Amino acid sequence: MLRVLPLLLLIGCPPDDTGDEHTGQPPGSTVSLSDADNASLAISLNAETAVLAEGQNCTIDWAQLSVDLMGRPIQPTQDITEARIYSFQSLDPASILSGLATETLSQGNVSFIVSCTPDNNRCNLADFVTMGHWIIPSSDFVQGQGIWLLELRGEDADGPHGLAFLQPAPTSPEQLYAFTNGSSSMDAQLDLTASGALPLPTGPDITVDWSGLLLDAQGTDLEAGDVDRVVLHRFEQADQATDMLAWSSQAAETWSLDVASTSATLEALEGDSTFTGIDADSTWLLALYCRNCDMPVPRFVTLLELEA
């Protein structure tokens, strides 16, 4: 029987006292971001349930995947380097997916976690191990051992590539679950009207400071120091900014910068061209990320507009 181990689950995430008075700031000044500037983001995750033969050394295969749950193109052999199984005793699948999307799951929710290094885009249940303890399918993969969530991951901090629940059933003869492009998915509803646009002066020499942020775009607690990447997108059409999952393909230009503080100067952002400041002819969007958190979604999002 697989021993239950207490493991840390990493599913694994100055106040702006000027209110809306972001105008009238000369180039080279600092713009403090506040929770009121943040857009509203709702993330939901969907995952199939694989009903497999109870007590058998079943196989999980993802060779057919060409896009991950965020719709990003992937090459399974290169991009998926680890499979993990989380066991939950007191949560149902809907609560697990909701907690994963908002990163509100805790160590106490998890009974154990095991991982497998794949061989030819697949893992057998008996290949999953933690601290020298392997899954024993005949005694572990049986009813009553909790809800098992399988997660496919890569080496980069880009979140899960695939999710599936594994359910043992004594009546099921199936011993293989093959991921497809529709096995799991993410839905993102972004409301940019919730905050309006943040006015900026002309020119690139502007510092944005997010040390006063307390909540992320999903309304959950945020540690400002967790933000470690700043991204600026320029869109040629306004409606392109509302489709978060397509930002990378629809943006006309993108600049980004990895940071280790709670502020960044926009002219330090790097892209295919030098950032020279925002204009009134395009739609500009600023996003803050936590690359060390589990879900690769922005913690802060706001539209930018040229100061009148």
C-alpha positions, -999 to +999 in steps of 0.1 A: +000+000+000+014+034-009+022+053+023+005+086+027+031+113+029+026+150+040+039+168+009+037+205+000+013+211-029+025+237-052-005+240-075+018+254-069+006+312-066+031+515-012-007+515-014-020+537-042-033+566-022-038+587-053-071+569-062-078+575-099-054+605-101-029+589-125-029+619-147-006+649-147+026+628-142+056+639-162+078+614-181+102+596-158+076+594-130+063+564-112+027+551-117+014+531-087-009+503-096-039+496-074-065+469-071-090+492-087-069+492-118-071+455-122-094+438-147-117+409-138-105+375-148-124+342-144-105+310-151-122+275-153-106+242-160-122+211-176-108+175-174-121+142-186-125+112-162-107+081-173-126+050-160-100+022-158-097-013-146-094-014-108-062-028-094-045-030-128-012-014-139-030+008-163-012+030-189-015+067-195-005+078-230-003+114-245+014+108-278-016+122-297-014+156-280-006+185-304-021+213-283-023+216-245-052+226-223-046+263-231-046+257-268-008+262-270+009+240-296+032+214-280+054+185-290+047+158-264+082+142-264+100+175-258+074+195-239+060+169-214+087+158-191+068+147-160+034+132-151+021+137-115-008+121-096-024+140-068-048+121-044-076+141-027-097+125+000-123+152+008-128+172-024-149+163-054-136+169-090-154+202-095-139+216-063-104+203-072-105+220-106-118+252-091-091+253-065-065+245-091-077+274-113-076+299-085-046+283-068-064+280-035-057+243-029-036+237+002-013+209+015-041+197+037-063+189+007-038+163-006-032+128+007-002+121-015+016+131-047+036+109-069+054+115-102+067+096-132+094+104-158+077+093-191+090+067-214+080+072-250+051+096-241+035+073-216+036+061-179+022+030-162+007+034-128+034+013-112+060+039-126+048+066-102+069+071-072+078+095-043+106+092-019+112+056-027+075+046-025+059+033-057+023+030-065+011-006-061-019-008-085-034-039-069-038-022-035-036+015-043-057+019-075-089+007-060-121+024-049-120+043-017-085+056-022-096+092-029-099+112-061-069+109-083-059+138-106-033+133-133-013+163-144+011+165-174+039+191-170+071+204-186+103+217-173+094+253-180+072+274-156+043+273-181+016+254-160+000+221-167-003+208-203-030+183-196-053+171-168-074+140-163-091+122-134-083+085-130-112+065-116-108+027-108-139+006-116-141-032-110-164-035-141-141-017-165-118-037-187-099-006-200-063-005-191-052+024-214-061+061-213-050+081-243-050+119-240-064+138-270-065+175-277-100+177-261-092+158-229-087+189-209-092+226-215-091+261-199-117+288-203-108+324-196-134+352-192-116+386-191-136+417-183-114+447-191-143+471-185-141+464-148-112+487-143-111+511-173-079+522-189-049+535-169-036+568-183+002+571-190+022+600-202+042+598-235+076+582-237+091+550-224+107+564-191+078+554-169+081+531-139+051+510-128+049+500-092+027+472-079+038+470-043+003+481-032-016+453-049-035+430-025-057+410-048-051+393-082-073+395-112-094+366-099-100+383-066-078+361-045-050+372-022-018+384-039+016+389-025+031+417-046+065+402-044+053+370-062+051+390-094+082+382-114+074+391-150+060+422-167+044+419-202+032+447-225+011+439-256+002+462-284-029+453-304-041+468-337-077+460-329-094+465-295-113+432-294-080+413-297-071+423-261-101+405-246-090+370-258-064+362-231-056+328-245-048+343-279-027+373-268+006+358-280-007+352-315-029+383-320-006+410-305+011+431-331+040+437-307+050+423-273+076+434-248+085+416-216+109+417-186+117+393-158+119+412-125+129+406-089+113+436-073+078+452-071+084+478-099+097+480-134+106+507-159+088+503-192+118+513-213+137+482-199+112+459-215+126+438-243+109+428-276+115+426-313+117+464-313+126+491-288+097+503-267+093+541-273+060+547-254+023+541-260+003+559-286-034+567-292-037+546-324-033+511-308-048+492-279-022+487-251-024+461-224-001+456-194+000+422-176+019+410-145+027+374-140+040+350-114+061+325-133+068+305-101+031+300-095+013+270-110-012+286-134+003+307-162-023+334-161-018+371-154-021+383-118-028+418-129-042+431-162-051+466-173-056+486-205-033+516-210-043+548-227-023+579-236-027+606-211-048+636-223 
